[in-house]
Amino acid sequence: MSALPVNMGEAARRSGVSARMVRHYEGLGLLPPVSRTESGYRQYGEADIHTLRFIKRSRELGFSMEEIAELVGLWHDRQRASASVKRVAQRHLADLDARIAAMQAMRSTLAHLAHCCKGDARPDCPILEDLAGPLAVLPTNTG
């Protein structure tokens, strides 16, 4: 016996996703079309709420909306190979590793610049000098 359908507000509360995001996920096709009451209100079942939780958890792990769409499709496909799911996760993991490395490099550079800045009343500042980059040298007109 399945539970009775619930309105959007209750589906949002049960899934931990805002009503605005529920509509957004519907618009992206991550949820199948939901039934409506005679007055046009959306009605969500337990499967819809479960899918919303799946999407929320995927977002918490940083998956893009395209990746989430792929994962939702794989999740609903009982004939899929787990290798397909693993490929999505490994691609995302490689992207996370690249972003972490880039952020670590940014942090290292900024830490070095902050260390080099005296932080006193003088106007010269290696942080601003680095941000400004090298000055362009204009050719001199020697005539």
Secondary structure, DSSP 8 states (H G I E B T S, - for coil): -----B-HHHHHHHHT--HHHHHHHHHTTSS---EE-TT--EEB-HHHHHHHHHHHHHHHTT--HHHHHHHHHHHH-TT--HHHHHHHHHHHHHHHHHHHHHHHHHHHHHHHHHHH---SSSS--HHHHHHH-----------
